[in-house]
Amino acid sequence: MFRVEFQECENTTVLKMYGHLVEKYVEAARSLVARSQPKSRFVADLSEMTQVDEAGEQFLHWLKCIGAQFAPGADVYSCGVCDRLHLPRAEGYAFPQTIWTVRCTFASQEV
């Protein structure tokens, strides 16, 4: 399963990702980001992400290309992904109040 939340606070849009960033969810996530029109500062919070495949890595690289900064949190896996892919870290990732949140959950049905 994969879930994303968009949060906005002042001039920052945060894309928080949960779970498995894998091929079957990447296109839907890319479409959501493309339609979201991020604010001047765009942060991808990876602290709750538990798995990334090659398609997920390409998605993270695309986020980097459109100006995202990355917040891996303290999780060793997320930090390793950021280091391996040379993703720019978001400095000062702490927001006092969220203006709004949109949640989207993607789940596959396996037989």
A tleap script that builds the chain and sets N, CA, C and O, in Angstrom:
source leaprc.protein.ff14SB
mol = sequence {
  NMET PHE ARG VAL GLU PHE GLN GLU CYS GLU
  ASN THR THR VAL LEU LYS MET TYR GLY HIE
  LEU VAL GLU LYS TYR VAL GLU ALA ALA ARG
  SER LEU VAL ALA ARG SER GLN PRO LYS SER
  ARG PHE VAL ALA ASP LEU SER GLU MET THR
  GLN VAL ASP GLU ALA GLY GLU GLN PHE LEU
  HIE TRP LEU LYS CYS ILE GLY ALA GLN PHE
  ALA PRO GLY ALA ASP VAL TYR SER CYS GLY
  VAL CYS ASP ARG LEU HIE LEU PRO ARG ALA
  GLU GLY TYR ALA PHE PRO GLN THR ILE TRP
  THR VAL ARG CYS THR PHE ALA SER GLN GLU
  CVAL
}
set mol.1.N position { 0.842 -1.175 0.000 }
set mol.1.CA position { 0.000 0.000 0.000 }
set mol.1.C position { 0.891 1.244 0.000 }
set mol.1.O position { 2.015 1.226 0.500 }
set mol.2.N position { 0.367 2.297 -0.562 }
set mol.2.CA position { 1.080 3.570 -0.651 }
set mol.2.C position { 0.077 4.683 -0.403 }
set mol.2.O position { -1.031 4.666 -0.940 }
set mol.3.N position { 0.472 5.643 0.408 }
set mol.3.CA position { -0.401 6.790 0.689 }
set mol.3.C position { 0.418 8.058 0.590 }
set mol.3.O position { 1.588 8.089 0.971 }
set mol.4.N position { -0.209 9.106 0.072 }
set mol.4.CA position { 0.420 10.424 0.039 }
set mol.4.C position { -0.493 11.433 0.701 }
set mol.4.O position { -1.718 11.326 0.641 }
set mol.5.N position { 0.122 12.405 1.326 }
set mol.5.CA position { -0.600 13.540 1.888 }
set mol.5.C position { 0.059 14.808 1.386 }
set mol.5.O position { 1.284 14.928 1.398 }
set mol.6.N position { -0.742 15.738 0.952 }
set mol.6.CA position { -0.248 17.071 0.635 }
set mol.6.C position { -0.618 17.962 1.808 }
set mol.6.O position { -1.772 17.987 2.237 }
set mol.7.N position { 0.357 18.688 2.322 }
set mol.7.CA position { 0.115 19.632 3.404 }
set mol.7.C position { 0.675 20.975 2.974 }
set mol.7.O position { 1.719 21.050 2.325 }
set mol.8.N position { -0.027 22.030 3.342 }
set mol.8.CA position { 0.445 23.367 3.015 }
set mol.8.C position { 0.548 24.195 4.269 }
set mol.8.O position { -0.311 24.135 5.149 }
set mol.9.N position { 1.608 24.967 4.340 }
set mol.9.CA position { 1.832 25.885 5.442 }
set mol.9.C position { 2.620 27.060 4.897 }
set mol.9.O position { 3.738 26.896 4.410 }
set mol.10.N position { 2.046 28.223 4.977 }
set mol.10.CA position { 2.675 29.444 4.479 }
set mol.10.C position { 3.131 29.250 3.034 }
set mol.10.O position { 2.293 29.033 2.160 }
set mol.11.N position { 4.435 29.323 2.759 }
set mol.11.CA position { 4.921 29.224 1.379 }
set mol.11.C position { 5.450 27.838 1.035 }
set mol.11.O position { 6.205 27.697 0.072 }
set mol.12.N position { 5.073 26.808 1.798 }
set mol.12.CA position { 5.629 25.473 1.621 }
set mol.12.C position { 4.531 24.440 1.352 }
set mol.12.O position { 3.503 24.408 2.029 }
set mol.13.N position { 4.777 23.607 0.355 }
set mol.13.CA position { 3.944 22.440 0.103 }
set mol.13.C position { 4.751 21.218 0.506 }
set mol.13.O position { 5.902 21.060 0.097 }
set mol.14.N position { 4.141 20.349 1.314 }
set mol.14.CA position { 4.806 19.127 1.764 }
set mol.14.C position { 4.072 17.936 1.158 }
set mol.14.O position { 2.852 17.820 1.276 }
set mol.15.N position { 4.821 17.063 0.516 }
set mol.15.CA position { 4.307 15.796 0.011 }
set mol.15.C position { 4.838 14.722 0.952 }
set mol.15.O position { 6.020 14.382 0.903 }
set mol.16.N position { 3.973 14.189 1.805 }
set mol.16.CA position { 4.392 13.148 2.745 }
set mol.16.C position { 3.986 11.798 2.185 }
set mol.16.O position { 2.822 11.582 1.848 }
set mol.17.N position { 4.954 10.886 2.086 }
set mol.17.CA position { 4.712 9.577 1.500 }
set mol.17.C position { 4.811 8.486 2.560 }
set mol.17.O position { 5.700 8.499 3.411 }
set mol.18.N position { 3.882 7.549 2.489 }
set mol.18.CA position { 3.810 6.432 3.426 }
set mol.18.C position { 3.839 5.110 2.660 }
set mol.18.O position { 3.175 4.976 1.633 }
set mol.19.N position { 4.594 4.149 3.145 }
set mol.19.CA position { 4.530 2.799 2.595 }
set mol.19.C position { 5.448 2.551 1.423 }
set mol.19.O position { 6.592 3.005 1.401 }
set mol.20.N position { 4.926 1.816 0.437 }
set mol.20.CA position { 5.709 1.291 -0.674 }
set mol.20.C position { 5.607 2.184 -1.908 }
set mol.20.O position { 4.563 2.234 -2.558 }
set mol.21.N position { 6.677 2.877 -2.224 }
set mol.21.CA position { 6.739 3.686 -3.444 }
set mol.21.C position { 7.267 2.775 -4.541 }
set mol.21.O position { 8.470 2.714 -4.796 }
set mol.22.N position { 6.348 2.071 -5.183 }
set mol.22.CA position { 6.715 1.076 -6.187 }
set mol.22.C position { 5.965 1.350 -7.486 }
set mol.22.O position { 5.045 2.167 -7.533 }
set mol.23.N position { 6.378 0.653 -8.532 }
set mol.23.CA position { 5.915 0.925 -9.893 }
set mol.23.C position { 4.402 1.051 -10.021 }
set mol.23.O position { 3.927 1.943 -10.724 }
set mol.24.N position { 3.639 0.198 -9.372 }
set mol.24.CA position { 2.188 0.228 -9.569 }
set mol.24.C position { 1.528 1.491 -9.031 }
set mol.24.O position { 0.369 1.752 -9.352 }
set mol.25.N position { 2.241 2.294 -8.209 }
set mol.25.CA position { 1.666 3.517 -7.653 }
set mol.25.C position { 2.300 4.793 -8.197 }
set mol.25.O position { 1.780 5.887 -7.977 }
set mol.26.N position { 3.414 4.659 -8.903 }
set mol.26.CA position { 4.197 5.827 -9.314 }
set mol.26.C position { 3.432 6.748 -10.256 }
set mol.26.O position { 3.454 7.963 -10.061 }
set mol.27.N position { 2.763 6.216 -11.261 }
set mol.27.CA position { 2.090 7.080 -12.231 }
set mol.27.C position { 0.979 7.894 -11.572 }
set mol.27.O position { 0.803 9.071 -11.885 }
set mol.28.N position { 0.234 7.276 -10.668 }
set mol.28.CA position { -0.821 8.009 -9.962 }
set mol.28.C position { -0.214 9.102 -9.083 }
set mol.28.O position { -0.744 10.210 -9.013 }
set mol.29.N position { 0.892 8.792 -8.419 }
set mol.29.CA position { 1.551 9.786 -7.575 }
set mol.29.C position { 2.087 10.945 -8.422 }
set mol.29.O position { 1.963 12.108 -8.040 }
set mol.30.N position { 2.678 10.622 -9.564 }
set mol.30.CA position { 3.204 11.664 -10.464 }
set mol.30.C position { 2.069 12.575 -10.946 }
set mol.30.O position { 2.232 13.794 -11.012 }
set mol.31.N position { 0.940 11.988 -11.274 }
set mol.31.CA position { -0.209 12.757 -11.728 }
set mol.31.C position { -0.709 13.700 -10.629 }
set mol.31.O position { -1.040 14.854 -10.899 }
set mol.32.N position { -0.763 13.205 -9.398 }
set mol.32.CA position { -1.190 14.052 -8.280 }
set mol.32.C position { -0.251 15.232 -8.075 }
set mol.32.O position { -0.697 16.362 -7.873 }
set mol.33.N position { 1.043 14.970 -8.125 }
set mol.33.CA position { 2.016 16.046 -7.935 }
set mol.33.C position { 1.907 17.060 -9.070 }
set mol.33.O position { 1.945 18.267 -8.831 }
set mol.34.N position { 1.774 16.579 -10.289 }
set mol.34.CA position { 1.687 17.477 -11.442 }
set mol.34.C position { 0.481 18.403 -11.344 }
set mol.34.O position { 0.547 19.556 -11.771 }
set mol.35.N position { -0.620 17.907 -10.784 }
set mol.35.CA position { -1.833 18.725 -10.656 }
set mol.35.C position { -1.824 19.597 -9.412 }
set mol.35.O position { -2.650 20.502 -9.303 }
set mol.36.N position { -0.929 19.360 -8.479 }
set mol.36.CA position { -0.990 20.033 -7.175 }
set mol.36.C position { -0.496 21.476 -7.176 }
set mol.36.O position { -0.873 22.247 -6.294 }
set mol.37.N position { 0.316 21.852 -8.119 }
set mol.37.CA position { 0.893 23.192 -8.184 }
set mol.37.C position { 1.554 23.572 -6.854 }
set mol.37.O position { 1.059 24.436 -6.130 }
set mol.38.N position { 2.689 22.909 -6.542 }
set mol.38.CA position { 3.375 23.198 -5.277 }
set mol.38.C position { 3.759 24.666 -5.131 }
set mol.38.O position { 3.994 25.366 -6.116 }
set mol.39.N position { 3.815 25.113 -3.885 }
set mol.39.CA position { 4.211 26.491 -3.566 }
set mol.39.C position { 5.702 26.672 -3.837 }
set mol.39.O position { 6.352 25.785 -4.390 }
set mol.40.N position { 6.239 27.822 -3.447 }
set mol.40.CA position { 7.630 28.133 -3.762 }
set mol.40.C position { 8.620 27.155 -3.124 }
set mol.40.O position { 9.675 26.885 -3.698 }
set mol.41.N position { 8.293 26.626 -1.953 }
set mol.41.CA position { 9.145 25.602 -1.341 }
set mol.41.C position { 8.373 24.288 -1.369 }
set mol.41.O position { 7.237 24.215 -0.899 }
set mol.42.N position { 8.996 23.254 -1.922 }
set mol.42.CA position { 8.360 21.954 -2.088 }
set mol.42.C position { 9.212 20.911 -1.377 }
set mol.42.O position { 10.366 20.689 -1.746 }
set mol.43.N position { 8.642 20.269 -0.356 }
set mol.43.CA position { 9.375 19.289 0.452 }
set mol.43.C position { 8.709 17.932 0.311 }
set mol.43.O position { 7.494 17.809 0.471 }
set mol.44.N position { 9.505 16.912 0.010 }
set mol.44.CA position { 9.030 15.530 -0.013 }
set mol.44.C position { 9.481 14.870 1.285 }
set mol.44.O position { 10.675 14.664 1.504 }
set mol.45.N position { 8.519 14.540 2.143 }
set mol.45.CA position { 8.799 13.914 3.435 }
set mol.45.C position { 8.794 12.399 3.238 }
set mol.45.O position { 7.756 11.808 2.939 }
set mol.46.N position { 9.949 11.783 3.405 }
set mol.46.CA position { 10.112 10.345 3.184 }
set mol.46.C position { 10.165 9.559 4.488 }
set mol.46.O position { 10.472 8.367 4.466 }
set mol.47.N position { 9.882 10.178 5.596 }
set mol.47.CA position { 10.095 9.559 6.904 }
set mol.47.C position { 9.226 8.328 7.158 }
set mol.47.O position { 9.567 7.507 8.010 }
set mol.48.N position { 8.110 8.182 6.439 }
set mol.48.CA position { 7.225 7.027 6.620 }
set mol.48.C position { 7.243 6.078 5.417 }
set mol.48.O position { 6.406 5.180 5.317 }
set mol.49.N position { 8.177 6.276 4.529 }
set mol.49.CA position { 8.297 5.432 3.348 }
set mol.49.C position { 9.084 4.174 3.722 }
set mol.49.O position { 10.133 4.268 4.360 }
set mol.50.N position { 8.588 3.005 3.332 }
set mol.50.CA position { 9.222 1.755 3.764 }
set mol.50.C position { 9.866 0.951 2.637 }
set mol.50.O position { 10.648 0.039 2.907 }
set mol.51.N position { 9.556 1.270 1.386 }
set mol.51.CA position { 10.141 0.532 0.264 }
set mol.51.C position { 10.124 1.398 -0.984 }
set mol.51.O position { 9.164 2.125 -1.237 }
set mol.52.N position { 11.199 1.314 -1.762 }
set mol.52.CA position { 11.285 2.023 -3.034 }
set mol.52.C position { 11.890 1.076 -4.058 }
set mol.52.O position { 12.943 0.486 -3.814 }
set mol.53.N position { 11.226 0.925 -5.215 }
set mol.53.CA position { 11.824 0.139 -6.291 }
set mol.53.C position { 12.417 1.096 -7.327 }
set mol.53.O position { 12.488 2.302 -7.090 }
set mol.54.N position { 12.840 0.562 -8.468 }
set mol.54.CA position { 13.483 1.393 -9.484 }
set mol.54.C position { 12.548 2.488 -10.001 }
set mol.54.O position { 12.981 3.623 -10.203 }
set mol.55.N position { 11.275 2.160 -10.217 }
set mol.55.CA position { 10.311 3.173 -10.675 }
set mol.55.C position { 10.123 4.252 -9.609 }
set mol.55.O position { 9.992 5.432 -9.936 }
set mol.56.N position { 10.108 3.854 -8.348 }
set mol.56.CA position { 10.011 4.810 -7.249 }
set mol.56.C position { 11.225 5.725 -7.202 }
set mol.56.O position { 11.094 6.922 -6.945 }
set mol.57.N position { 12.398 5.169 -7.448 }
set mol.57.CA position { 13.612 5.983 -7.496 }
set mol.57.C position { 13.538 7.006 -8.626 }
set mol.57.O position { 13.948 8.154 -8.455 }
set mol.58.N position { 13.017 6.594 -9.776 }
set mol.58.CA position { 12.864 7.525 -10.894 }
set mol.58.C position { 11.881 8.638 -10.537 }
set mol.58.O position { 12.079 9.791 -10.918 }
set mol.59.N position { 10.823 8.290 -9.806 }
set mol.59.CA position { 9.862 9.295 -9.347 }
set mol.59.C position { 10.536 10.296 -8.409 }
set mol.59.O position { 10.323 11.502 -8.530 }
set mol.60.N position { 11.347 9.800 -7.478 }
set mol.60.CA position { 12.064 10.698 -6.567 }
set mol.60.C position { 13.022 11.599 -7.340 }
set mol.60.O position { 13.152 12.781 -7.022 }
set mol.61.N position { 13.691 11.053 -8.348 }
set mol.61.CA position { 14.579 11.870 -9.187 }
set mol.61.C position { 13.770 12.948 -9.915 }
set mol.61.O position { 14.224 14.087 -10.028 }
set mol.62.N position { 12.578 12.600 -10.409 }
set mol.62.CA position { 11.700 13.574 -11.064 }
set mol.62.C position { 11.316 14.685 -10.090 }
set mol.62.O position { 11.319 15.862 -10.449 }
set mol.63.N position { 10.984 14.303 -8.851 }
set mol.63.CA position { 10.670 15.326 -7.834 }
set mol.63.C position { 11.855 16.276 -7.650 }
set mol.63.O position { 11.679 17.491 -7.551 }
set mol.64.N position { 13.055 15.709 -7.606 }
set mol.64.CA position { 14.262 16.528 -7.477 }
set mol.64.C position { 14.371 17.497 -8.657 }
set mol.64.O position { 14.709 18.667 -8.475 }
set mol.65.N position { 14.085 17.009 -9.861 }
set mol.65.CA position { 14.178 17.842 -11.071 }
set mol.65.C position { 13.173 18.981 -11.078 }
set mol.65.O position { 13.426 20.025 -11.678 }
set mol.66.N position { 12.033 18.794 -10.417 }
set mol.66.CA position { 11.045 19.878 -10.390 }
set mol.66.C position { 11.206 20.765 -9.148 }
set mol.66.O position { 10.359 21.614 -8.872 }
set mol.67.N position { 12.302 20.561 -8.401 }
set mol.67.CA position { 12.641 21.476 -7.325 }
set mol.67.C position { 12.360 21.016 -5.912 }
set mol.67.O position { 12.478 21.806 -4.975 }
set mol.68.N position { 11.991 19.756 -5.734 }
set mol.68.CA position { 11.712 19.273 -4.378 }
set mol.68.C position { 12.991 19.140 -3.562 }
set mol.68.O position { 14.064 18.839 -4.083 }
set mol.69.N position { 12.836 19.373 -2.275 }
set mol.69.CA position { 13.856 19.060 -1.292 }
set mol.69.C position { 13.310 17.884 -0.490 }
set mol.69.O position { 12.097 17.672 -0.471 }
set mol.70.N position { 14.161 17.125 0.162 }
set mol.70.CA position { 13.741 15.869 0.775 }
set mol.70.C position { 14.028 15.846 2.268 }
set mol.70.O position { 15.082 16.285 2.729 }
set mol.71.N position { 13.060 15.320 3.009 }
set mol.71.CA position { 13.178 15.177 4.462 }
set mol.71.C position { 13.045 13.689 4.796 }
set mol.71.O position { 11.932 13.165 4.835 }
set mol.72.N position { 14.160 13.008 5.037 }
set mol.72.CA position { 14.086 11.578 5.307 }
set mol.72.C position { 13.740 11.228 6.751 }
set mol.72.O position { 13.442 10.070 7.047 }
set mol.73.N position { 13.774 12.195 7.642 }
set mol.73.CA position { 13.553 11.887 9.055 }
set mol.73.C position { 14.736 11.125 9.613 }
set mol.73.O position { 15.844 11.215 9.085 }
set mol.74.N position { 14.508 10.374 10.679 }
set mol.74.CA position { 15.587 9.640 11.340 }
set mol.74.C position { 15.686 8.193 10.862 }
set mol.74.O position { 16.573 7.458 11.297 }
set mol.75.N position { 14.788 7.777 9.973 }
set mol.75.CA position { 14.757 6.399 9.504 }
set mol.75.C position { 15.988 6.081 8.657 }
set mol.75.O position { 16.312 6.820 7.727 }
set mol.76.N position { 16.665 4.997 8.973 }
set mol.76.CA position { 17.882 4.610 8.268 }
set mol.76.C position { 17.594 4.331 6.792 }
set mol.76.O position { 18.379 4.722 5.928 }
set mol.77.N position { 16.484 3.663 6.495 }
set mol.77.CA position { 16.157 3.333 5.101 }
set mol.77.C position { 15.970 4.605 4.278 }
set mol.77.O position { 16.565 4.740 3.209 }
set mol.78.N position { 15.154 5.533 4.761 }
set mol.78.CA position { 14.895 6.779 4.014 }
set mol.78.C position { 16.160 7.609 3.863 }
set mol.78.O position { 16.396 8.196 2.806 }
set mol.79.N position { 16.971 7.663 4.907 }
set mol.79.CA position { 18.249 8.392 4.815 }
set mol.79.C position { 19.149 7.750 3.763 }
set mol.79.O position { 19.812 8.445 2.993 }
set mol.80.N position { 19.166 6.421 3.738 }
set mol.80.CA position { 19.975 5.706 2.745 }
set mol.80.C position { 19.518 5.983 1.329 }
set mol.80.O position { 20.345 6.140 0.431 }
set mol.81.N position { 18.209 6.044 1.114 }
set mol.81.CA position { 17.669 6.362 -0.213 }
set mol.81.C position { 18.104 7.762 -0.625 }
set mol.81.O position { 18.546 7.969 -1.755 }
set mol.82.N position { 17.981 8.721 0.283 }
set mol.82.CA position { 18.396 10.101 -0.026 }
set mol.82.C position { 19.882 10.175 -0.365 }
set mol.82.O position { 20.278 10.851 -1.315 }
set mol.83.N position { 20.693 9.481 0.414 }
set mol.83.CA position { 22.137 9.506 0.169 }
set mol.83.C position { 22.483 8.841 -1.161 }
set mol.83.O position { 23.259 9.387 -1.945 }
set mol.84.N position { 21.912 7.669 -1.417 }
set mol.84.CA position { 22.224 6.913 -2.628 }
set mol.84.C position { 21.805 7.654 -3.894 }
set mol.84.O position { 22.494 7.592 -4.912 }
set mol.85.N position { 20.668 8.358 -3.825 }
set mol.85.CA position { 20.159 9.074 -4.999 }
set mol.85.C position { 20.599 10.533 -5.048 }
set mol.85.O position { 20.217 11.269 -5.957 }
set mol.86.N position { 21.408 10.953 -4.065 }
set mol.86.CA position { 21.902 12.335 -3.992 }
set mol.86.C position { 20.755 13.339 -4.011 }
set mol.86.O position { 20.772 14.307 -4.772 }
set mol.87.N position { 19.755 13.095 -3.160 }
set mol.87.CA position { 18.598 13.984 -3.079 }
set mol.87.C position { 18.900 15.122 -2.112 }
set mol.87.O position { 19.411 14.877 -1.019 }
set mol.88.N position { 18.595 16.358 -2.491 }
set mol.88.CA position { 18.891 17.502 -1.620 }
set mol.88.C position { 18.006 17.484 -0.364 }
set mol.88.O position { 16.793 17.294 -0.448 }
set mol.89.N position { 18.629 17.683 0.786 }
set mol.89.CA position { 17.907 17.658 2.059 }
set mol.89.C position { 17.201 18.983 2.316 }
set mol.89.O position { 17.714 20.057 2.002 }
set mol.90.N position { 16.019 18.873 2.890 }
set mol.90.CA position { 15.255 20.055 3.286 }
set mol.90.C position { 15.754 20.506 4.649 }
set mol.90.O position { 15.652 19.768 5.629 }
set mol.91.N position { 16.277 21.682 4.710 }
set mol.91.CA position { 16.749 22.234 5.978 }
set mol.91.C position { 15.576 22.859 6.717 }
set mol.91.O position { 14.716 23.486 6.099 }
set mol.92.N position { 15.536 22.695 8.016 }
set mol.92.CA position { 14.507 23.322 8.831 }
set mol.92.C position { 13.116 22.770 8.591 }
set mol.92.O position { 12.143 23.524 8.567 }
set mol.93.N position { 13.012 21.453 8.413 }
set mol.93.CA position { 11.705 20.842 8.154 }
set mol.93.C position { 10.930 20.699 9.463 }
set mol.93.O position { 10.946 19.645 10.098 }
set mol.94.N position { 10.261 21.769 9.848 }
set mol.94.CA position { 9.374 21.780 11.016 }
set mol.94.C position { 8.318 22.834 10.754 }
set mol.94.O position { 8.642 24.002 10.539 }
set mol.95.N position { 7.070 22.435 10.770 }
set mol.95.CA position { 5.999 23.350 10.438 }
set mol.95.C position { 5.076 23.523 11.630 }
set mol.95.O position { 4.589 22.537 12.184 }
set mol.96.N position { 4.828 24.762 12.033 }
set mol.96.CA position { 4.025 25.007 13.228 }
set mol.96.C position { 2.555 24.672 13.080 }
set mol.96.O position { 1.917 24.258 14.047 }
set mol.97.N position { 2.001 24.845 11.876 }
set mol.97.CA position { 0.571 24.631 11.695 }
set mol.97.C position { 0.301 24.276 10.240 }
set mol.97.O position { 0.815 24.923 9.327 }
set mol.98.N position { -0.501 23.251 10.034 }
set mol.98.CA position { -0.883 22.860 8.689 }
set mol.98.C position { -2.142 23.615 8.293 }
set mol.98.O position { -3.111 23.660 9.051 }
set mol.99.N position { -2.127 24.198 7.122 }
set mol.99.CA position { -3.285 24.925 6.623 }
set mol.99.C position { -4.336 23.940 6.111 }
set mol.99.O position { -5.509 24.053 6.465 }
set mol.100.N position { -3.929 22.977 5.284 }
set mol.100.CA position { -4.855 21.960 4.798 }
set mol.100.C position { -4.084 20.704 4.456 }
set mol.100.O position { -2.877 20.743 4.216 }
set mol.101.N position { -4.797 19.586 4.435 }
set mol.101.CA position { -4.201 18.296 4.101 }
set mol.101.C position { -5.129 17.557 3.150 }
set mol.101.O position { -6.346 17.548 3.333 }
set mol.102.N position { -4.545 16.941 2.138 }
set mol.102.CA position { -5.279 16.073 1.223 }
set mol.102.C position { -4.611 14.713 1.285 }
set mol.102.O position { -3.395 14.614 1.126 }
set mol.103.N position { -5.396 13.649 1.517 }
set mol.103.CA position { -4.847 12.296 1.599 }
set mol.103.C position { -5.336 11.468 0.417 }
set mol.103.O position { -6.507 11.531 0.043 }
set mol.104.N position { -4.430 10.696 -0.165 }
set mol.104.CA position { -4.769 9.758 -1.230 }
set mol.104.C position { -4.099 8.436 -0.914 }
set mol.104.O position { -2.893 8.393 -0.672 }
set mol.105.N position { -4.868 7.358 -0.912 }
set mol.105.CA position { -4.326 6.039 -0.626 }
set mol.105.C position { -4.475 5.163 -1.862 }
set mol.105.O position { -5.530 5.130 -2.495 }
set mol.106.N position { -3.414 4.464 -2.187 }
set mol.106.CA position { -3.412 3.544 -3.322 }
set mol.106.C position { -3.168 2.144 -2.778 }
set mol.106.O position { -2.208 1.920 -2.040 }
set mol.107.N position { -4.017 1.222 -3.132 }
set mol.107.CA position { -3.833 -0.159 -2.695 }
set mol.107.C position { -4.130 -1.062 -3.880 }
set mol.107.O position { -5.045 -0.805 -4.663 }
set mol.108.N position { -3.354 -2.103 -3.997 }
set mol.108.CA position { -3.613 -3.053 -5.067 }
set mol.108.C position { -4.352 -4.240 -4.501 }
set mol.108.O position { -4.198 -4.600 -3.334 }
set mol.109.N position { -5.141 -4.825 -5.337 }
set mol.109.CA position { -5.853 -6.038 -4.934 }
set mol.109.C position { -5.127 -7.211 -5.571 }
set mol.109.O position { -5.043 -7.319 -6.794 }
set mol.110.N position { -4.613 -8.075 -4.736 }
set mol.110.CA position { -3.900 -9.236 -5.238 }
set mol.110.C position { -4.775 -10.455 -5.104 }
set mol.110.O position { -5.482 -10.616 -4.110 }
set mol.111.N position { -4.729 -11.314 -6.104 }
set mol.111.CA position { -5.552 -12.524 -6.092 }
set mol.111.C position { -4.772 -13.676 -5.541 }
set mol.111.O position { -5.294 -14.788 -5.449 }
savepdb mol mol.pdb
quit
